[in-house]
Amino acid sequence: MKKLWISVLAVCIIAGILFFVKNKKQIQEVANTKDITCMDENREKYLLSSLLKNKKFILIYRYSDISCNACVEVELKHLHSIYKDRDDAIILCSYHIERDYYVFKRLNQIKLPTYKIDHNVFDFDMKQNNDAYYFLLHPDMTVTDIFVPEKMTPDASIKYLLDISNKLNRQ
C-alpha cells in the first residue's frame, strides 16, 4: 500500500512539473516586428503603431481564417469577459475571403476593435502553425509575452489574460 502511494505521489509531481514547463514555454519573447498596415471594418487603413495611442503596450489577439474556429470563439469569450470596457486590447485577423471576416465578427458579436491584416505579416506567424495567439506590442514594435492558447488548458488562457490585465493596469 505504501509503495502505491509513493508511486501515485511521484506521478502527480511529475505531471505537475510537466504542466508547468509546458505552459512556461508558451510565453516567449520576440525582438521586433515591422510596422504593418491594418484595415478596420470601414476599410480605413492604419499603421499598427498608431493603434497604441500613447500607451506603453497593448494586448493583441491574432487569429486567421485557418485557425481553429471553435478555439477562436472560446478565446474571444475569454477576451470579452476581461477586456470588454478597455481600450488596451485589439484583435488582428486575416481572412482570404473578406465576407467571412464580417460574418464571423457579426456572429461572434465581437465588440473589441478588430483590424484585418495580411496573412503571415509577422515573422513569427509561421512558427505558430496557424494557431491563434496573444502578444503584447510596445511602441518600438517590440513584441513580448507571446501566448498560444491550448484547448486542453483553458484555465491557462484566463490566467494569462488576467496577468496581462494587471500588467496593463500598471502602465
N, C-alpha and C positions, 0 to 999 in steps of 0.2 A: 504494500500500500504506500509506503514511504517513497519507494522508487517511482511509483506512478505520479505522485505529487511533485517530485523533483523534475520528472520529465515534462509534466504539464507546465510547470513554472518556467522551465528552460524554453519551451516552445513559445510561451507568452512573451518572454523577454526578447527573444529573437524576433518575433513578429513585430513587437513594438519598435525595436531598433530599425528594422527594415522599413516600417511605415514612416518613421521619422526621416531616415536617409532619403527615401523616395520622394517625400514631399519637399524636403530641403533642396533637392536637385531641381525642382520645378521653378525655383526662383533663381534667376541668373542676372547677370549684368551684361549689357552690350555697350560698347563705347559710344558711337554717334551714328545718327542716320541723317539722310539728306532731307531737306525741306521738300514737301510734296504738295501737289495741288489736290484740294478736296472740293467736292461739289455737294451742296445741300439739296434738299428736295425741291427747291425752287430753281435749281440749276445755276445758282450763284456760286462762283468759284472763290476759294480762299486758299492761302498758304497755310499749311498745318501750323507753322509757328505763330501765325496771327490768332489762332484759336486759344492760345494760352492766356490771353487777356491780362497781362501783368501778373501772372501767378508764378510761383516758384516751380510748380509742376502740376500736371493734370493726369487723371486716370483715363486710360483709353482701353476700350474693349474692341478687339479686332476680330472680325469673322468674315467669311465669304460664302458664296452660294454653294460651294462644295464642302463646307463644314457640315458636321452632323446637325441637322435642323433641330432635332429633339434636344440635343445638348445646348445649342444656342438659345432655345426657348427657355430652358431651365436657368441658364446664366442670366438671361435678360430679366427673369423674375427676381433673381437674387439682386441684380444690379438696381432694378427699380425699387425694390423694398428698402435698400440702404441709401441710394443716391437720388431719390425722386425729386427732392426740393433743393438740389445743389446745382452749382454751375461749374463744378470742377471735375466733371466726368463727361466724356463723349464716346460715341460709337463710330468706328470706322469700318465700313463694309465694302465688299467688292461683289459685283454681280455681272455675269456675262449678258444677261437679259435685263434691261433696266426695269421693265414692268414687274419682274419678280421682286425687285427691291421694294417698290411701292406696295405691292400686295403683302409681302412679309411684314413690312412696317405697320400697315393698317391692321392686319390680322393679329399681330402681337401687341398692338397698342403701344408702340414704342414712343415714349414721351421725351426721352433724353435727346439732346442734339445728335443727329446722325448725319454722317457725311460719306459719300461714295468716293472710293479711290480705286485706282487700277489694281489688278492682281499683282502680287509679288513685287510691290514697290519697296518694301523693306528688305534689307539684306538678310534678315533673319526669318522672313516669311517661309522660305523653302525648308528651313530647318524644323519648322513646326508641323510638317506633314499635313498641311491644310487644316489643322486644328484651330479652333478659336482660342484666343489668349488675351490676357490683360498685360498692360505695362504702364509705367509712369513715364511721361515725356517732360523734359526740362526745356527751358527757353533756348539753351545752346544746342538743342536737338539731341541731348544725351538721353538714352533710353535705359531705364533701370527697372528693377523689380518685375521682371517678366514672370508671369504665372500662367501655366497651361492647366486649366481645369480638367478633372477626370471624372467620368461617370461614377466610378466606384467610390469616390471620396467627396461627396457633395459638401460635407462639412468643411473641408479644406478650402473650398471656394468662398464660403461665408466667412471663415476666419481671415482669409486673405483680404476680402473686401472690407471687413471691419478694421483690420490692421491698417490698411491704406487710408480708410476714412479718418482714423485717428491721426495718421501722418499728415493728411490734408488739413485737418483742423488746426494743426500746429504751425502751418505756414503763414 
